[in-house]
Amino acid sequence: MPFSNIHNGEVYDSFPMEAYFALEPSSYSQPGSQSLSKVLSADRVEQVSKTYNDMEVVTQLLAERDRDLELAARIGQSLLQRNHLLQERNEALEEQLTQALDQVHQLQHELSKKDELLRIVASATEENETDSSTVHMFTAAYYTGGNHRLPQLLAS
């Protein structure tokens, strides 16, 4: 967490120091381990130490942290409210989409039924035309004296 020194405006990052002090004391001087001077410069250690020793600065840092926490809480509440509104809007849009899809499916079903009905009517009309021409042929054959041809016409 960054610490801000109110007096001179410098920002101190305490994580590297905390990480260093979290190491076992025996590892400070082992080969391959980082020494304090590599993690933090001497100046920085001195400045951080002064900050921790100055109660006024610590008090100001705590007050600043409290303000930051309050701001974060307000931002969080605002985001939760916005999220809630967006969820409600999303649900309303999903409901509208569902209704529109239902209507589309209903219209498609009605259209397919009407198309099927038109095909039946067209087929029946075609059959009626064929039947009436066949009837006319039968009638003509019968009246022209071709009674002997009637069974042949019926077979075809």
Secondary structure, DSSP 8 states (H G I E B T S, - for coil): -EEE-TTT--EEE-HHHHHHHHS-GGGSSSTTS--HHHHS-HHHHHHHHHHHH-HHHHHHHHHHHHHHHHHHHHHHHHHHHHHHHHHHHHHHHHHHHHHHHHHHHHHHHHHHHHHHHHHHHHHHHHHHHHHHHHHHHHHHHHHTT-GGGHHHHHH-
